[in-house]
């Protein structure tokens, strides 16, 4: 939707439509994540002082106001699922400490 247009031509309305489309296809959590990534990318561009780009059009777009908040989940892992996680971490412990990604 945003295409190959110059960044200075992107408008807030386009950001809103894009995020609403993500929410319709993939849900609230995906839309919230997409907005966060888009906002960060546009802030990066703003920090580079690109010609004609003076404000981040996503800065004033609030995911909560636009699409609401994602429903909190309250599911607990079953014993078998938890055991599978622990087995997997033991197998990978020789390569990296569990749950750190290091």
C-alpha positions as CSV (number, residue, x, y, z in Angstrom):
1,X,0.0,0.0,0.0
2,X,2.8,2.4,0.8
3,X,4.7,1.2,-2.2
4,X,7.8,2.8,-3.6
5,X,6.6,6.4,-3.1
6,X,8.9,8.9,-1.4
7,X,8.6,8.7,2.4
8,X,7.6,12.3,2.7
9,X,4.4,11.5,0.7
10,X,3.1,8.9,3.2
11,X,0.1,10.3,5.2
12,X,-1.5,9.3,8.5
13,X,-4.7,8.2,6.8
14,X,-2.6,5.6,4.8
15,X,-1.0,4.3,8.0
16,X,-4.4,3.9,9.6
17,X,-5.8,2.0,6.6
18,X,-2.7,-0.2,6.5
19,X,-3.0,-1.1,10.2
20,X,-6.7,-1.7,10.0
21,X,-6.0,-4.1,7.1
22,X,-3.4,-6.0,9.1
23,X,-5.9,-6.3,11.9
24,X,-8.6,-7.6,9.6
25,X,-6.3,-10.2,8.1
26,X,-4.2,-11.2,11.1
27,X,-5.7,-9.9,14.3
28,X,-5.1,-7.2,16.9
29,X,-1.7,-8.5,18.1
30,X,-0.3,-8.5,14.6
31,X,-1.6,-5.1,13.9
32,X,-0.1,-3.7,17.1
33,X,3.2,-5.2,16.2
34,X,3.0,-3.9,12.6
35,X,2.4,-0.4,13.8
36,X,5.3,-0.6,16.3
37,X,7.7,-1.7,13.5
38,X,6.4,0.9,11.1
39,X,6.6,3.6,13.6
40,X,10.2,2.6,14.4
41,X,11.2,2.5,10.7
42,X,9.7,6.0,10.1
43,X,11.4,7.3,13.2
44,X,14.7,6.0,11.9
45,X,14.1,7.8,8.6
46,X,13.2,11.0,10.5
47,X,16.5,10.7,12.4
48,X,18.4,10.6,9.2
49,X,17.0,14.1,8.2
50,X,15.8,13.0,4.8
51,X,14.9,15.9,2.5
52,X,11.2,16.9,2.8
53,X,10.5,14.4,5.6
54,X,9.6,16.5,8.6
55,X,7.3,14.4,10.8
56,X,6.5,10.7,11.4
57,X,2.9,10.2,10.2
58,X,2.6,7.1,12.4
59,X,3.6,9.0,15.6
60,X,0.1,10.1,16.5
61,X,-1.6,6.8,15.6
62,X,-2.5,4.9,18.7
63,X,-3.0,1.1,18.3
64,X,-5.3,1.1,21.3
65,X,-7.5,3.9,20.0
66,X,-7.4,2.5,16.4
67,X,-8.1,-1.2,16.9
68,X,-8.4,-1.7,20.7
69,X,-6.3,-3.9,22.8
70,X,-5.5,-7.6,22.2
71,X,-7.4,-9.9,24.4
72,X,-5.3,-11.2,27.3
73,X,-4.7,-14.9,27.3
74,X,-5.1,-17.0,30.4
75,X,-4.2,-20.4,29.1
76,X,-1.7,-22.5,31.1
77,X,0.6,-25.0,29.6
78,X,-0.3,-28.6,30.1
79,X,2.1,-30.9,31.9
80,X,3.1,-32.6,28.7
81,X,3.8,-29.2,27.0
82,X,5.9,-28.0,29.9
83,X,7.9,-31.2,29.9
84,X,8.6,-30.8,26.2
85,X,10.0,-27.3,26.8
86,X,12.3,-28.6,29.5
87,X,13.5,-31.5,27.4
88,X,14.2,-29.1,24.5
89,X,16.2,-26.7,26.8
90,X,18.3,-29.6,28.2
91,X,19.2,-30.7,24.7
92,X,20.2,-27.2,23.7
93,X,21.9,-26.2,27.0
94,X,25.3,-27.3,25.6
95,X,25.0,-24.7,22.8
96,X,23.5,-21.8,24.8
97,X,22.1,-21.1,28.2
98,X,18.3,-21.8,28.4
99,X,15.9,-19.0,27.5
100,X,18.6,-16.4,26.9
101,X,19.3,-16.7,23.2
102,X,23.0,-16.1,23.9
